[in-house]
Amino acid sequence: MAPQAAACGSFPAEPLPLEAVRLQLRTWPEVESYLKRCKGVIVPLGSTEQHGPTGAIGTDALTAEAVALELGRRSGVLVTPAQSFGMAEHHLGFPGTVSLQPATLLAVLHDVVLSLARHGFERIYVVNGHGGNIATTRAAFAQAYGTAAARGLPVAGELRCRLANWFTASPVMRLARELYGDREGHHATPSEIALTLHLEPSLVAAQRPLPEAAPAGPIHGPEDFRRRHPDGRMGSDPYLAQADHGARFLDVAAASLVEDLRDFLADSPAV
Ligand code: NI
């Protein structure tokens, strides 16, 4: 039997309605009462950046938020609004990209964690949709721990932050390999595009096979990115993406992260 999540009681037997877990739709007395039984919270983190010639600019934010909300429904853990701007400096050669510099994103995430910690949240679970956010997010966590201690927040000794990249969860990568093989590539991947097709009916699948994408390689800045990858893809074939694949990716990602979240919530230094 799966261990109970110590910081959050037990998970619901059936997924909760979406509105029950969206922090935006709750009142402060509801959050105060939630904190008496659960110290966990989920923060979706995306990016607003080009996703090849056929993918939506908001792909990383749409996918992170969808996975986070599905995870919230299955766990009963509240989900904050998505942080939809990420560190996308290397994508700025393509119109529509909006990037936070690493120091800016670090400050944003630090302040998000400190705000939540101040009210008693002890387990901050960040569901990330963009590889470019990873280093900065880890740095933000390190800084937030230091600040929580320096400010003498009551939760400082219990504060834990975890970064969960939905697209690198083992079952997600297995499914991507099964469906797309090495056509998955590294950016504007068919798996993430499939998820957006599932989430947003106005988006249409690419109608023709795309030319071969340049393989992944070192990137030294926005101009270098666009020169090496003129249509914005890195070794991927988003033509293979289908909406029904997206539904499977959402299910597999949420199922995988719900177990990770359960372990995270149960982690206690007192044991
Ligand atoms: Ni992406």
Boltz pocket constraint, residues with backbone or C-beta under 6 A from the ligand:
constraints:
  - pocket:
      binder: B
      contacts: [[A, 51], [A, 59], [A, 60], [A, 129], [A, 130], [A, 187], [A, 188], [A, 192]]
      max_distance: 6.0
